[in-house]
Amino acid sequence: MKHHCPICKKSTDSAIDADFPFCSERCRLMDLGAWAAEKYVVSDPIFDEEELPEDDRRELREGGHNNDDNIN
């Protein structure tokens, strides 16, 4: 798969670049540093958790699944 490095925009190829989608370890580490320095952020949730029923909010907090969803 061909792509452009998200840091320096150099062409990269998944078949030959070990650091794909980055072109080099340097660019990979620069990206990691940007995350660590909080230069990148994950966007806000697309919904307000307070608007969900309590069972659904509990499921989101615990990362589990509601028992009603199990198929026997």
PDB file of N, CA, C and O in Angstrom:
ATOM      1  N   MET A   1       0.848  -1.159   0.000  1.00  0.00           N
ATOM      2  CA  MET A   1       0.000   0.000   0.000  1.00  0.00           C
ATOM      3  C   MET A   1       0.899   1.229   0.000  1.00  0.00           C
ATOM      4  O   MET A   1       1.827   1.326   0.803  1.00  0.00           O
ATOM      5  N   LYS A   2       0.630   2.140  -0.879  1.00  0.00           N
ATOM      6  CA  LYS A   2       1.408   3.377  -0.946  1.00  0.00           C
ATOM      7  C   LYS A   2       0.665   4.476  -0.203  1.00  0.00           C
ATOM      8  O   LYS A   2      -0.565   4.539  -0.194  1.00  0.00           O
ATOM      9  N   HIS A   3       1.455   5.331   0.414  1.00  0.00           N
ATOM     10  CA  HIS A   3       0.908   6.357   1.292  1.00  0.00           C
ATOM     11  C   HIS A   3       1.937   7.482   1.381  1.00  0.00           C
ATOM     12  O   HIS A   3       3.043   7.349   0.858  1.00  0.00           O
ATOM     13  N   HIS A   4       1.591   8.572   2.028  1.00  0.00           N
ATOM     14  CA  HIS A   4       2.550   9.641   2.298  1.00  0.00           C
ATOM     15  C   HIS A   4       2.752   9.723   3.803  1.00  0.00           C
ATOM     16  O   HIS A   4       1.795   9.644   4.572  1.00  0.00           O
ATOM     17  N   CYS A   5       3.987   9.880   4.211  1.00  0.00           N
ATOM     18  CA  CYS A   5       4.327   9.994   5.627  1.00  0.00           C
ATOM     19  C   CYS A   5       3.557  11.175   6.225  1.00  0.00           C
ATOM     20  O   CYS A   5       3.613  12.278   5.681  1.00  0.00           O
ATOM     21  N   PRO A   6       2.838  10.964   7.339  1.00  0.00           N
ATOM     22  CA  PRO A   6       2.063  12.059   7.921  1.00  0.00           C
ATOM     23  C   PRO A   6       2.924  13.182   8.502  1.00  0.00           C
ATOM     24  O   PRO A   6       2.407  14.265   8.777  1.00  0.00           O
ATOM     25  N   ILE A   7       4.215  12.950   8.692  1.00  0.00           N
ATOM     26  CA  ILE A   7       5.091  13.975   9.249  1.00  0.00           C
ATOM     27  C   ILE A   7       5.787  14.784   8.154  1.00  0.00           C
ATOM     28  O   ILE A   7       5.674  16.009   8.122  1.00  0.00           O
ATOM     29  N   CYS A   8       6.504  14.104   7.258  1.00  0.00           N
ATOM     30  CA  CYS A   8       7.290  14.833   6.251  1.00  0.00           C
ATOM     31  C   CYS A   8       6.708  14.767   4.837  1.00  0.00           C
ATOM     32  O   CYS A   8       7.213  15.425   3.927  1.00  0.00           O
ATOM     33  N   LYS A   9       5.664  13.988   4.655  1.00  0.00           N
ATOM     34  CA  LYS A   9       4.953  13.845   3.371  1.00  0.00           C
ATOM     35  C   LYS A   9       5.725  13.073   2.308  1.00  0.00           C
ATOM     36  O   LYS A   9       5.307  13.048   1.150  1.00  0.00           O
ATOM     37  N   LYS A  10       6.845  12.441   2.672  1.00  0.00           N
ATOM     38  CA  LYS A  10       7.593  11.605   1.735  1.00  0.00           C
ATOM     39  C   LYS A  10       6.753  10.372   1.397  1.00  0.00           C
ATOM     40  O   LYS A  10       6.003   9.882   2.241  1.00  0.00           O
ATOM     41  N   SER A  11       6.876   9.874   0.174  1.00  0.00           N
ATOM     42  CA  SER A  11       6.149   8.664  -0.222  1.00  0.00           C
ATOM     43  C   SER A  11       6.638   7.470   0.584  1.00  0.00           C
ATOM     44  O   SER A  11       7.838   7.308   0.809  1.00  0.00           O
ATOM     45  N   THR A  12       5.707   6.645   1.011  1.00  0.00           N
ATOM     46  CA  THR A  12       6.041   5.430   1.745  1.00  0.00           C
ATOM     47  C   THR A  12       5.296   4.261   1.127  1.00  0.00           C
ATOM     48  O   THR A  12       4.292   4.443   0.438  1.00  0.00           O
ATOM     49  N   ASP A  13       5.791   3.070   1.378  1.00  0.00           N
ATOM     50  CA  ASP A  13       5.174   1.867   0.834  1.00  0.00           C
ATOM     51  C   ASP A  13       5.203   0.794   1.924  1.00  0.00           C
ATOM     52  O   ASP A  13       6.262   0.495   2.476  1.00  0.00           O
ATOM     53  N   SER A  14       4.057   0.223   2.229  1.00  0.00           N
ATOM     54  CA  SER A  14       3.974  -0.776   3.299  1.00  0.00           C
ATOM     55  C   SER A  14       4.812  -2.015   3.001  1.00  0.00           C
ATOM     56  O   SER A  14       5.192  -2.738   3.923  1.00  0.00           O
ATOM     57  N   ALA A  15       5.101  -2.267   1.739  1.00  0.00           N
ATOM     58  CA  ALA A  15       5.877  -3.454   1.372  1.00  0.00           C
ATOM     59  C   ALA A  15       7.364  -3.298   1.689  1.00  0.00           C
ATOM     60  O   ALA A  15       8.072  -4.292   1.851  1.00  0.00           O
ATOM     61  N   ILE A  16       7.839  -2.049   1.779  1.00  0.00           N
ATOM     62  CA  ILE A  16       9.284  -1.875   1.988  1.00  0.00           C
ATOM     63  C   ILE A  16       9.638  -1.039   3.219  1.00  0.00           C
ATOM     64  O   ILE A  16      10.760  -1.146   3.715  1.00  0.00           O
ATOM     65  N   ASP A  17       8.738  -0.226   3.721  1.00  0.00           N
ATOM     66  CA  ASP A  17       9.033   0.635   4.871  1.00  0.00           C
ATOM     67  C   ASP A  17       8.588  -0.031   6.169  1.00  0.00           C
ATOM     68  O   ASP A  17       7.395  -0.224   6.405  1.00  0.00           O
ATOM     69  N   ALA A  18       9.555  -0.376   7.000  1.00  0.00           N
ATOM     70  CA  ALA A  18       9.261  -1.047   8.271  1.00  0.00           C
ATOM     71  C   ALA A  18       8.473  -0.160   9.225  1.00  0.00           C
ATOM     72  O   ALA A  18       7.758  -0.667  10.090  1.00  0.00           O
ATOM     73  N   ASP A  19       8.593   1.148   9.082  1.00  0.00           N
ATOM     74  CA  ASP A  19       7.903   2.082   9.969  1.00  0.00           C
ATOM     75  C   ASP A  19       6.599   2.610   9.369  1.00  0.00           C
ATOM     76  O   ASP A  19       6.064   3.610   9.849  1.00  0.00           O
ATOM     77  N   PHE A  20       6.090   1.965   8.345  1.00  0.00           N
ATOM     78  CA  PHE A  20       4.855   2.392   7.674  1.00  0.00           C
ATOM     79  C   PHE A  20       3.753   2.629   8.694  1.00  0.00           C
ATOM     80  O   PHE A  20       3.592   1.804   9.594  1.00  0.00           O
ATOM     81  N   PRO A  21       2.990   3.702   8.605  1.00  0.00           N
ATOM     82  CA  PRO A  21       2.858   4.645   7.501  1.00  0.00           C
ATOM     83  C   PRO A  21       3.903   5.757   7.500  1.00  0.00           C
ATOM     84  O   PRO A  21       3.851   6.659   6.663  1.00  0.00           O
ATOM     85  N   PHE A  22       4.848   5.696   8.430  1.00  0.00           N
ATOM     86  CA  PHE A  22       5.916   6.689   8.460  1.00  0.00           C
ATOM     87  C   PHE A  22       7.040   6.235   7.546  1.00  0.00           C
ATOM     88  O   PHE A  22       7.175   5.047   7.255  1.00  0.00           O
ATOM     89  N   CYS A  23       7.852   7.193   7.092  1.00  0.00           N
ATOM     90  CA  CYS A  23       8.951   6.838   6.185  1.00  0.00           C
ATOM     91  C   CYS A  23      10.181   6.389   6.945  1.00  0.00           C
ATOM     92  O   CYS A  23      11.052   5.731   6.375  1.00  0.00           O
ATOM     93  N   SER A  24      10.273   6.735   8.235  1.00  0.00           N
ATOM     94  CA  SER A  24      11.471   6.403   9.003  1.00  0.00           C
ATOM     95  C   SER A  24      11.145   6.343  10.496  1.00  0.00           C
ATOM     96  O   SER A  24      10.076   6.762  10.940  1.00  0.00           O
ATOM     97  N   GLU A  25      12.091   5.816  11.243  1.00  0.00           N
ATOM     98  CA  GLU A  25      11.927   5.786  12.699  1.00  0.00           C
ATOM     99  C   GLU A  25      11.866   7.216  13.239  1.00  0.00           C
ATOM    100  O   GLU A  25      11.126   7.490  14.183  1.00  0.00           O
ATOM    101  N   ARG A  26      12.635   8.119  12.651  1.00  0.00           N
ATOM    102  CA  ARG A  26      12.630   9.521  13.081  1.00  0.00           C
ATOM    103  C   ARG A  26      11.222  10.108  13.009  1.00  0.00           C
ATOM    104  O   ARG A  26      10.760  10.717  13.974  1.00  0.00           O
ATOM    105  N   CYS A  27      10.542   9.935  11.887  1.00  0.00           N
ATOM    106  CA  CYS A  27       9.187  10.474  11.742  1.00  0.00           C
ATOM    107  C   CYS A  27       8.215   9.772  12.688  1.00  0.00           C
ATOM    108  O   CYS A  27       7.315  10.405  13.240  1.00  0.00           O
ATOM    109  N   ARG A  28       8.397   8.470  12.872  1.00  0.00           N
ATOM    110  CA  ARG A  28       7.538   7.724  13.794  1.00  0.00           C
ATOM    111  C   ARG A  28       7.687   8.269  15.210  1.00  0.00           C
ATOM    112  O   ARG A  28       6.698   8.452  15.920  1.00  0.00           O
ATOM    113  N   LEU A  29       8.935   8.527  15.617  1.00  0.00           N
ATOM    114  CA  LEU A  29       9.176   9.058  16.955  1.00  0.00           C
ATOM    115  C   LEU A  29       8.701  10.510  17.098  1.00  0.00           C
ATOM    116  O   LEU A  29       8.261  10.914  18.174  1.00  0.00           O
ATOM    117  N   MET A  30       8.785  11.277  16.038  1.00  0.00           N
ATOM    118  CA  MET A  30       8.259  12.650  16.082  1.00  0.00           C
ATOM    119  C   MET A  30       6.747  12.628  16.314  1.00  0.00           C
ATOM    120  O   MET A  30       6.218  13.440  17.073  1.00  0.00           O
ATOM    121  N   ASP A  31       6.060  11.700  15.660  1.00  0.00           N
ATOM    122  CA  ASP A  31       4.617  11.570  15.836  1.00  0.00           C
ATOM    123  C   ASP A  31       4.291  11.136  17.265  1.00  0.00           C
ATOM    124  O   ASP A  31       3.370  11.671  17.881  1.00  0.00           O
ATOM    125  N   LEU A  32       5.035  10.180  17.786  1.00  0.00           N
ATOM    126  CA  LEU A  32       4.835   9.730  19.158  1.00  0.00           C
ATOM    127  C   LEU A  32       5.049  10.882  20.138  1.00  0.00           C
ATOM    128  O   LEU A  32       4.292  11.044  21.095  1.00  0.00           O
ATOM    129  N   GLY A  33       6.083  11.675  19.890  1.00  0.00           N
ATOM    130  CA  GLY A  33       6.349  12.837  20.741  1.00  0.00           C
ATOM    131  C   GLY A  33       5.233  13.858  20.693  1.00  0.00           C
ATOM    132  O   GLY A  33       4.923  14.490  21.703  1.00  0.00           O
ATOM    133  N   ALA A  34       4.622  14.029  19.525  1.00  0.00           N
ATOM    134  CA  ALA A  34       3.504  14.968  19.406  1.00  0.00           C
ATOM    135  C   ALA A  34       2.314  14.491  20.235  1.00  0.00           C
ATOM    136  O   ALA A  34       1.636  15.299  20.871  1.00  0.00           O
ATOM    137  N   TRP A  35       2.057  13.182  20.228  1.00  0.00           N
ATOM    138  CA  TRP A  35       0.991  12.637  21.070  1.00  0.00           C
ATOM    139  C   TRP A  35       1.325  12.842  22.546  1.00  0.00           C
ATOM    140  O   TRP A  35       0.468  13.245  23.333  1.00  0.00           O
ATOM    141  N   ALA A  36       2.581  12.562  22.919  1.00  0.00           N
ATOM    142  CA  ALA A  36       2.997  12.687  24.316  1.00  0.00           C
ATOM    143  C   ALA A  36       2.925  14.136  24.795  1.00  0.00           C
ATOM    144  O   ALA A  36       2.633  14.392  25.963  1.00  0.00           O
ATOM    145  N   ALA A  37       3.188  15.074  23.904  1.00  0.00           N
ATOM    146  CA  ALA A  37       3.132  16.494  24.248  1.00  0.00           C
ATOM    147  C   ALA A  37       1.706  17.053  24.137  1.00  0.00           C
ATOM    148  O   ALA A  37       1.481  18.251  24.309  1.00  0.00           O
ATOM    149  N   GLU A  38       0.759  16.167  23.849  1.00  0.00           N
ATOM    150  CA  GLU A  38      -0.659  16.522  23.707  1.00  0.00           C
ATOM    151  C   GLU A  38      -0.915  17.543  22.599  1.00  0.00           C
ATOM    152  O   GLU A  38      -1.815  18.377  22.704  1.00  0.00           O
ATOM    153  N   LYS A  39      -0.103  17.463  21.525  1.00  0.00           N
ATOM    154  CA  LYS A  39      -0.358  18.303  20.353  1.00  0.00           C
ATOM    155  C   LYS A  39      -1.527  17.762  19.550  1.00  0.00           C
ATOM    156  O   LYS A  39      -2.187  18.503  18.822  1.00  0.00           O
ATOM    157  N   TYR A  40      -1.780  16.465  19.686  1.00  0.00           N
ATOM    158  CA  TYR A  40      -2.936  15.829  19.058  1.00  0.00           C
ATOM    159  C   TYR A  40      -3.956  15.545  20.151  1.00  0.00           C
ATOM    160  O   TYR A  40      -3.584  15.268  21.292  1.00  0.00           O
ATOM    161  N   VAL A  41      -5.218  15.611  19.818  1.00  0.00           N
ATOM    162  CA  VAL A  41      -6.271  15.269  20.770  1.00  0.00           C
ATOM    163  C   VAL A  41      -7.318  14.431  20.064  1.00  0.00           C
ATOM    164  O   VAL A  41      -7.518  14.550  18.855  1.00  0.00           O
ATOM    165  N   VAL A  42      -7.976  13.589  20.825  1.00  0.00           N
ATOM    166  CA  VAL A  42      -9.102  12.825  20.319  1.00  0.00           C
ATOM    167  C   VAL A  42     -10.325  13.726  20.455  1.00  0.00           C
ATOM    168  O   VAL A  42     -10.494  14.401  21.470  1.00  0.00           O
ATOM    169  N   SER A  43     -11.166  13.735  19.446  1.00  0.00           N
ATOM    170  CA  SER A  43     -12.315  14.636  19.448  1.00  0.00           C
ATOM    171  C   SER A  43     -13.297  14.303  20.570  1.00  0.00           C
ATOM    172  O   SER A  43     -13.253  13.220  21.155  1.00  0.00           O
ATOM    173  N   ASP A  44     -14.169  15.245  20.850  1.00  0.00           N
ATOM    174  CA  ASP A  44     -15.199  15.050  21.864  1.00  0.00           C
ATOM    175  C   ASP A  44     -16.148  13.935  21.443  1.00  0.00           C
ATOM    176  O   ASP A  44     -16.280  13.652  20.253  1.00  0.00           O
ATOM    177  N   PRO A  45     -16.809  13.300  22.408  1.00  0.00           N
ATOM    178  CA  PRO A  45     -17.797  12.269  22.060  1.00  0.00           C
ATOM    179  C   PRO A  45     -18.893  12.851  21.161  1.00  0.00           C
ATOM    180  O   PRO A  45     -19.209  14.038  21.238  1.00  0.00           O
ATOM    181  N   ILE A  46     -19.455  12.010  20.322  1.00  0.00           N
ATOM    182  CA  ILE A  46     -20.496  12.491  19.417  1.00  0.00           C
ATOM    183  C   ILE A  46     -21.854  12.584  20.101  1.00  0.00           C
ATOM    184  O   ILE A  46     -22.823  13.047  19.500  1.00  0.00           O
ATOM    185  N   PHE A  47     -21.928  12.141  21.365  1.00  0.00           N
ATOM    186  CA  PHE A  47     -23.173  12.235  22.115  1.00  0.00           C
ATOM    187  C   PHE A  47     -22.842  12.562  23.562  1.00  0.00           C
ATOM    188  O   PHE A  47     -21.717  12.361  24.018  1.00  0.00           O
ATOM    189  N   ASP A  48     -23.818  13.059  24.262  1.00  0.00           N
ATOM    190  CA  ASP A  48     -23.658  13.394  25.673  1.00  0.00           C
ATOM    191  C   ASP A  48     -24.031  12.173  26.500  1.00  0.00           C
ATOM    192  O   ASP A  48     -25.164  11.697  26.431  1.00  0.00           O
ATOM    193  N   GLU A  49     -23.085  11.665  27.283  1.00  0.00           N
ATOM    194  CA  GLU A  49     -23.336  10.470  28.082  1.00  0.00           C
ATOM    195  C   GLU A  49     -24.473  10.679  29.077  1.00  0.00           C
ATOM    196  O   GLU A  49     -25.145   9.718  29.451  1.00  0.00           O
ATOM    197  N   GLU A  50     -24.696  11.907  29.509  1.00  0.00           N
ATOM    198  CA  GLU A  50     -25.767  12.187  30.472  1.00  0.00           C
ATOM    199  C   GLU A  50     -27.157  11.949  29.871  1.00  0.00           C
ATOM    200  O   GLU A  50     -28.125  11.758  30.607  1.00  0.00           O
ATOM    201  N   GLU A  51     -27.257  11.959  28.547  1.00  0.00           N
ATOM    202  CA  GLU A  51     -28.543  11.735  27.888  1.00  0.00           C
ATOM    203  C   GLU A  51     -28.874  10.246  27.769  1.00  0.00           C
ATOM    204  O   GLU A  51     -30.003   9.895  27.425  1.00  0.00           O
ATOM    205  N   LEU A  52     -27.914   9.372  28.045  1.00  0.00           N
ATOM    206  CA  LEU A  52     -28.130   7.930  27.945  1.00  0.00           C
ATOM    207  C   LEU A  52     -28.804   7.398  29.208  1.00  0.00           C
ATOM    208  O   LEU A  52     -28.626   7.963  30.288  1.00  0.00           O
ATOM    209  N   PRO A  53     -29.578   6.313  29.083  1.00  0.00           N
ATOM    210  CA  PRO A  53     -30.118   5.661  30.275  1.00  0.00           C
ATOM    211  C   PRO A  53     -28.980   5.185  31.176  1.00  0.00           C
ATOM    212  O   PRO A  53     -27.883   4.909  30.692  1.00  0.00           O
ATOM    213  N   GLU A  54     -29.230   5.088  32.472  1.00  0.00           N
ATOM    214  CA  GLU A  54     -28.200   4.717  33.453  1.00  0.00           C
ATOM    215  C   GLU A  54     -27.509   3.397  33.096  1.00  0.00           C
ATOM    216  O   GLU A  54     -26.290   3.296  33.237  1.00  0.00           O
ATOM    217  N   ASP A  55     -28.249   2.386  32.639  1.00  0.00           N
ATOM    218  CA  ASP A  55     -27.642   1.100  32.284  1.00  0.00           C
ATOM    219  C   ASP A  55     -26.605   1.260  31.173  1.00  0.00           C
ATOM    220  O   ASP A  55     -25.541   0.642  31.216  1.00  0.00           O
ATOM    221  N   ASP A  56     -26.920   2.093  30.180  1.00  0.00           N
ATOM    222  CA  ASP A  56     -25.986   2.308  29.079  1.00  0.00           C
ATOM    223  C   ASP A  56     -24.755   3.080  29.544  1.00  0.00           C
ATOM    224  O   ASP A  56     -23.643   2.797  29.097  1.00  0.00           O
ATOM    225  N   ARG A  57     -24.944   4.061  30.445  1.00  0.00           N
ATOM    226  CA  ARG A  57     -23.805   4.805  30.979  1.00  0.00           C
ATOM    227  C   ARG A  57     -22.895   3.886  31.785  1.00  0.00           C
ATOM    228  O   ARG A  57     -21.672   3.992  31.692  1.00  0.00           O
ATOM    229  N   ARG A  58     -23.478   2.983  32.577  1.00  0.00           N
ATOM    230  CA  ARG A  58     -22.688   2.039  33.364  1.00  0.00           C
ATOM    231  C   ARG A  58     -21.881   1.142  32.433  1.00  0.00           C
ATOM    232  O   ARG A  58     -20.710   0.864  32.688  1.00  0.00           O
ATOM    233  N   GLU A  59     -22.509   0.695  31.363  1.00  0.00           N
ATOM    234  CA  GLU A  59     -21.825  -0.162  30.390  1.00  0.00           C
ATOM    235  C   GLU A  59     -20.639   0.560  29.766  1.00  0.00           C
ATOM    236  O   GLU A  59     -19.578  -0.042  29.595  1.00  0.00           O
ATOM    237  N   LEU A  60     -20.792   1.836  29.421  1.00  0.00           N
ATOM    238  CA  LEU A  60     -19.691   2.601  28.851  1.00  0.00           C
ATOM    239  C   LEU A  60     -18.549   2.759  29.851  1.00  0.00           C
ATOM    240  O   LEU A  60     -17.382   2.632  29.483  1.00  0.00           O
ATOM    241  N   ARG A  61     -18.878   3.036  31.119  1.00  0.00           N
ATOM    242  CA  ARG A  61     -17.847   3.210  32.141  1.00  0.00           C
ATOM    243  C   ARG A  61     -17.088   1.918  32.389  1.00  0.00           C
ATOM    244  O   ARG A  61     -15.869   1.934  32.560  1.00  0.00           O
ATOM    245  N   GLU A  62     -17.802   0.797  32.409  1.00  0.00           N
ATOM    246  CA  GLU A  62     -17.187  -0.485  32.732  1.00  0.00           C
ATOM    247  C   GLU A  62     -16.592  -1.171  31.510  1.00  0.00           C
ATOM    248  O   GLU A  62     -15.816  -2.116  31.645  1.00  0.00           O
ATOM    249  N   GLY A  63     -16.944  -0.708  30.335  1.00  0.00           N
ATOM    250  CA  GLY A  63     -16.408  -1.298  29.116  1.00  0.00           C
ATOM    251  C   GLY A  63     -16.977  -2.664  28.799  1.00  0.00           C
ATOM    252  O   GLY A  63     -16.445  -3.377  27.949  1.00  0.00           O
ATOM    253  N   GLY A  64     -18.054  -3.038  29.473  1.00  0.00           N
ATOM    254  CA  GLY A  64     -18.656  -4.352  29.260  1.00  0.00           C
ATOM    255  C   GLY A  64     -19.869  -4.273  28.359  1.00  0.00           C
ATOM    256  O   GLY A  64     -20.150  -3.255  27.727  1.00  0.00           O
ATOM    257  N   HIS A  65     -20.567  -5.381  28.326  1.00  0.00           N
ATOM    258  CA  HIS A  65     -21.781  -5.458  27.533  1.00  0.00           C
ATOM    259  C   HIS A  65     -22.955  -5.730  28.446  1.00  0.00           C
ATOM    260  O   HIS A  65     -22.823  -6.381  29.482  1.00  0.00           O
ATOM    261  N   ASN A  66     -24.079  -5.234  28.053  1.00  0.00           N
ATOM    262  CA  ASN A  66     -25.303  -5.436  28.792  1.00  0.00           C
ATOM    263  C   ASN A  66     -25.699  -6.909  28.682  1.00  0.00           C
ATOM    264  O   ASN A  66     -25.631  -7.478  27.593  1.00  0.00           O
ATOM    265  N   ASN A  67     -26.108  -7.535  29.780  1.00  0.00           N
ATOM    266  CA  ASN A  67     -26.482  -8.958  29.752  1.00  0.00           C
ATOM    267  C   ASN A  67     -27.656  -9.220  28.832  1.00  0.00           C
ATOM    268  O   ASN A  67     -27.810 -10.341  28.347  1.00  0.00           O
ATOM    269  N   ASP A  68     -28.495  -8.214  28.573  1.00  0.00           N
ATOM    270  CA  ASP A  68     -29.638  -8.387  27.683  1.00  0.00           C
ATOM    271  C   ASP A  68     -29.215  -8.655  26.241  1.00  0.00           C
ATOM    272  O   ASP A  68     -30.005  -9.166  25.446  1.00  0.00           O
ATOM    273  N   ASP A  69     -27.965  -8.311  25.899  1.00  0.00           N
ATOM    274  CA  ASP A  69     -27.490  -8.468  24.540  1.00  0.00           C
ATOM    275  C   ASP A  69     -26.955  -9.873  24.259  1.00  0.00           C
ATOM    276  O   ASP A  69     -26.681 -10.209  23.107  1.00  0.00           O
ATOM    277  N   ASN A  70     -26.805 -10.693  25.294  1.00  0.00           N
ATOM    278  CA  ASN A  70     -26.243 -12.033  25.104  1.00  0.00           C
ATOM    279  C   ASN A  70     -27.220 -12.935  24.375  1.00  0.00           C
ATOM    280  O   ASN A  70     -28.424 -12.917  24.633  1.00  0.00           O
ATOM    281  N   ILE A  71     -26.681 -13.718  23.464  1.00  0.00           N
ATOM    282  CA  ILE A  71     -27.502 -14.690  22.726  1.00  0.00           C
ATOM    283  C   ILE A  71     -27.176 -16.053  23.296  1.00  0.00           C
ATOM    284  O   ILE A  71     -26.010 -16.441  23.366  1.00  0.00           O
ATOM    285  N   ASN A  72     -28.199 -16.780  23.703  1.00  0.00           N
ATOM    286  CA  ASN A  72     -27.987 -18.114  24.290  1.00  0.00           C
ATOM    287  C   ASN A  72     -28.243 -19.190  23.273  1.00  0.00           C
ATOM    288  O   ASN A  72     -28.116 -20.375  23.582  1.00  0.00           O
TER     289      ASN A  72
END
